[in-house]
Amino acid sequence: MKFERDPRYLSDEDLTILTGRCRKRDQATQLQKMDIPFVLNGVGTPLVPVLVIEGSPAQGRRAIKNLEAYFAELRLRDEMAAKMRRQR
């Protein structure tokens, strides 16, 4: 199965160019040093909305907050589903 890149986020290649790092963990560390906001997805890949780089700082912060809320909701849903499975 092949996934298409979501144009709302920097691509793997963009992240490599921006950070100068290939490994995801190293990219996250470098993004922190560069003070570029990002969110780690479920497998530890840093997600940087294009708005953080190309838009205004307010747009970038809003995009990051939306991502954080989305991932928090996913975690909560997964925890609830796991709890329901254990109760059966």
SENUFI-473750 format. One line per 3 residues: their letters; for each residue x, y, z of N, C-alpha, C, CB. Coordinates in Angstrom, 1 decimal. Glycine has a CB too. Layout:
% SENUFI-473750
a) X/Y/Z/X/Y/Z/X/Y/Z/X/Y/Z  ...
***
This chain:
% SENUFI-473750
mkf) 0.8/-1.2/0.0/0.0/0.0/0.0/0.9/1.2/0.0/-1.0/0.0/1.2  0.6/2.1/-0.9/1.4/3.4/-1.0/0.5/4.6/-0.6/2.0/3.6/-2.4  1.1/5.4/0.3/0.3/6.6/0.7/0.8/7.8/-0.1/0.6/6.8/2.2
erd) -0.2/8.7/-0.4/0.2/9.9/-1.0/0.5/10.9/0.0/-1.0/10.4/-1.9  1.4/11.8/-0.3/1.8/12.8/0.7/0.7/13.8/0.8/3.1/13.5/0.2  0.4/14.3/2.0/-0.5/15.3/2.3/0.1/16.6/2.1/-1.1/15.2/3.8
pry) -0.4/17.4/1.1/0.3/18.7/0.8/0.2/19.7/1.9/-0.3/19.3/-0.4  -0.5/19.5/3.0/-0.6/20.4/4.1/0.6/20.3/5.0/-1.8/20.2/4.9  1.5/19.2/4.9/2.6/19.0/5.7/3.9/18.9/4.9/2.4/17.8/6.6
lsd) 5.0/19.3/5.5/6.3/19.1/4.7/6.5/17.6/4.4/7.4/19.7/5.6  7.1/17.4/3.3/7.4/16.0/2.9/8.6/15.5/3.6/7.6/15.9/1.3  8.9/14.2/3.5/10.1/13.6/4.1/11.3/14.3/3.5/10.2/12.1/3.8
edl) 11.3/14.6/2.2/12.4/15.2/1.6/12.6/16.7/2.1/12.2/15.2/0.0  11.5/17.4/2.2/11.5/18.7/2.8/12.1/18.8/4.2/10.1/19.3/2.8  11.7/17.8/5.0/12.2/17.7/6.4/13.7/17.4/6.4/11.5/16.6/7.2
til) 14.2/16.6/5.5/15.6/16.3/5.4/16.4/17.5/5.0/15.8/15.1/4.4  15.8/18.2/4.0/16.5/19.5/3.5/16.5/20.5/4.6/15.8/20.0/2.3  15.4/20.7/5.3/15.2/21.7/6.3/16.2/21.5/7.5/13.8/21.8/6.8
tgr) 16.2/20.2/8.0/16.9/19.9/9.2/18.4/19.4/8.9/16.2/18.8/9.9  18.6/19.0/7.7/19.9/18.4/7.4/20.1/17.0/8.0/21.0/19.3/7.9  19.0/16.4/8.4/19.1/15.1/9.1/18.1/14.1/8.4/18.6/15.2/10.6
crk) 18.5/12.8/8.3/17.7/11.8/7.7/16.8/11.1/8.7/18.6/10.8/7.0  17.4/10.8/9.8/16.6/10.0/10.8/15.5/10.9/11.5/17.5/9.4/11.9  14.4/10.3/11.7/13.2/11.0/12.2/13.5/11.6/13.6/12.0/10.2/12.3
rdq) 14.2/10.8/14.4/14.5/11.3/15.8/15.4/12.5/15.7/15.1/10.2/16.6  16.4/12.4/14.8/17.4/13.5/14.7/16.7/14.8/14.1/18.5/13.1/13.8  15.7/14.5/13.2/14.9/15.7/12.6/14.1/16.4/13.7/14.0/15.2/11.5
atq) 13.5/15.6/14.6/12.7/16.2/15.7/13.7/17.0/16.6/12.0/15.1/16.5  14.8/16.5/16.9/15.8/17.2/17.8/16.2/18.5/17.1/17.0/16.3/18.0  16.5/18.4/15.8/16.9/19.6/15.1/15.8/20.7/15.0/17.4/19.3/13.7
lqk) 14.6/20.2/14.7/13.4/21.1/14.7/13.3/21.9/16.0/12.1/20.4/14.3  13.5/21.2/17.1/13.4/21.8/18.4/14.5/22.9/18.6/13.6/20.8/19.6  15.7/22.5/18.1/16.8/23.5/18.2/16.6/24.7/17.3/18.1/22.8/17.8
mdi) 15.9/24.5/16.2/15.6/25.6/15.3/14.3/26.4/15.7/15.4/25.0/13.9  13.7/25.9/16.8/12.5/26.5/17.3/11.3/26.5/16.3/12.7/28.0/17.7  11.2/25.4/15.5/10.2/25.2/14.6/9.1/24.3/15.2/10.7/24.6/13.2
pfv) 7.9/24.7/15.3/6.9/23.9/16.0/6.5/22.7/15.1/5.6/24.7/16.3  6.3/21.5/15.7/6.0/20.3/15.1/5.2/19.4/16.0/7.2/19.6/14.5  4.6/18.4/15.5/4.0/17.3/16.3/4.5/16.0/15.8/2.4/17.5/16.2
lng) 4.7/15.1/16.7/5.1/13.7/16.4/3.8/12.9/16.2/6.0/13.1/17.5  3.8/12.2/15.0/2.6/11.3/14.8/2.8/10.0/15.6/2.4/11.0/13.3  1.9/9.1/15.4/1.9/7.9/16.2/3.1/7.0/16.1/0.8/7.1/15.8
vgt) 3.9/7.2/15.0/5.1/6.4/14.8/6.4/7.2/14.9/5.1/5.7/13.4  6.2/8.4/15.5/7.4/9.2/15.8/7.9/10.0/14.7/8.5/8.3/16.2  7.2/10.2/13.6/7.6/11.1/12.5/7.1/12.5/12.8/7.0/10.6/11.1
plv) 8.1/13.5/12.7/7.7/14.8/12.9/6.8/15.4/11.8/8.9/15.7/13.1  5.7/16.0/12.2/4.8/16.6/11.2/4.9/18.1/11.3/3.3/16.1/11.4  5.3/18.8/10.3/5.4/20.2/10.2/4.4/20.8/9.2/6.9/20.7/9.9
pvl) 3.4/21.5/9.6/2.5/22.1/8.6/3.2/23.1/7.8/1.3/22.7/9.4  2.9/23.1/6.5/3.5/24.0/5.6/3.3/25.4/6.0/2.9/23.8/4.1  2.2/25.7/6.7/1.9/27.0/7.2/2.9/27.5/8.2/0.5/27.1/7.8
vie) 3.5/26.6/8.9/4.6/27.0/9.9/5.7/27.7/9.1/5.1/25.8/10.7  6.0/27.2/7.9/7.2/27.7/7.2/6.7/28.8/6.2/7.8/26.6/6.3  5.6/28.7/5.5/5.2/29.6/4.5/4.2/30.6/5.0/4.7/28.9/3.3
gsp) 3.5/30.4/6.0/2.4/31.3/6.5/2.9/32.2/7.6/1.2/30.5/6.9  1.9/32.8/8.2/2.2/33.6/9.3/2.4/32.8/10.6/1.0/34.7/9.5  3.1/33.3/11.6/3.3/32.6/12.8/2.0/32.2/13.5/4.1/33.4/13.8
aqg) 1.0/33.0/13.4/-0.3/32.7/14.0/-1.0/31.5/13.3/-1.3/33.9/13.9  -0.9/31.5/12.0/-1.4/30.4/11.2/-0.7/29.1/11.6/-1.3/30.6/9.7  0.6/29.2/11.7/1.4/28.0/12.1/1.0/27.5/13.4/2.9/28.3/12.0
rra) 0.9/28.4/14.4/0.5/27.9/15.8/-0.9/27.3/15.8/0.5/29.1/16.7  -1.8/27.9/15.0/-3.1/27.3/14.9/-3.1/25.9/14.3/-4.1/28.3/14.1  -2.3/25.7/13.3/-2.2/24.4/12.6/-1.6/23.4/13.6/-1.3/24.5/11.4
ikn) -0.6/23.8/14.4/0.0/22.9/15.4/-1.1/22.5/16.5/1.2/23.5/16.0  -1.8/23.5/16.9/-2.8/23.2/18.0/-3.9/22.3/17.4/-3.5/24.5/18.4  -4.3/22.5/16.2/-5.3/21.5/15.6/-4.7/20.1/15.5/-5.7/22.0/14.2
lea) -3.4/20.0/15.1/-2.8/18.7/15.1/-2.7/18.0/16.4/-1.4/18.8/14.4  -2.3/18.8/17.4/-2.2/18.3/18.8/-3.6/17.8/19.3/-1.7/19.3/19.7  -4.6/18.6/19.0/-6.0/18.2/19.4/-6.4/16.9/18.7/-7.0/19.3/19.1
yfa) -6.1/16.8/17.4/-6.5/15.6/16.6/-5.8/14.4/17.2/-6.1/15.8/15.2  -4.5/14.5/17.5/-3.8/13.3/18.0/-4.2/13.0/19.4/-2.3/13.5/18.0  -4.6/14.0/20.2/-5.1/13.7/21.6/-6.5/13.0/21.5/-5.3/15.0/22.4
elr) -7.3/13.4/20.5/-8.6/12.7/20.3/-8.4/11.3/19.9/-9.4/13.5/19.3  -7.4/11.0/19.0/-7.1/9.7/18.6/-6.6/8.8/19.7/-6.1/9.7/17.5  -5.8/9.3/20.6/-5.3/8.6/21.7/-6.4/8.2/22.7/-4.2/9.4/22.5
lrd) -7.3/9.2/22.9/-8.4/9.0/23.8/-9.3/7.9/23.2/-9.2/10.3/24.0  -9.6/7.9/21.9/-10.4/6.9/21.3/-9.8/5.5/21.4/-10.7/7.3/19.8  -8.5/5.5/21.2/-7.8/4.2/21.3/-7.8/3.6/22.7/-6.3/4.3/20.8
ema) -7.7/4.5/23.7/-7.7/4.1/25.1/-9.1/3.6/25.4/-7.3/5.2/26.0  -10.1/4.3/25.0/-11.5/3.8/25.2/-11.8/2.5/24.6/-12.5/4.9/24.8  -11.4/2.3/23.3/-11.6/1.1/22.6/-10.9/-0.1/23.4/-11.1/1.1/21.2
akm) -9.6/0.2/23.8/-8.9/-0.9/24.6/-9.6/-1.2/25.9/-7.5/-0.4/24.8  -10.1/-0.2/26.5/-10.8/-0.5/27.8/-12.1/-1.3/27.5/-11.2/0.9/28.5  -12.8/-1.0/26.5/-14.0/-1.8/26.1/-13.6/-3.2/25.8/-14.7/-1.1/24.9
rrq) -12.5/-3.4/25.1/-12.1/-4.8/24.8/-11.7/-5.6/26.0/-10.9/-4.8/23.8  -11.1/-4.9/27.0/-10.7/-5.6/28.2/-11.9/-6.0/29.1/-9.8/-4.7/29.1  -13.0/-5.2/29.0/-14.2/-5.5/29.8/-15.0/-6.6/29.2/-15.1/-4.2/29.8
r) -14.8/-7.0/28.0/-15.5/-8.1/27.4/-15.1/-9.4/28.0/-15.4/-8.2/26.0
***
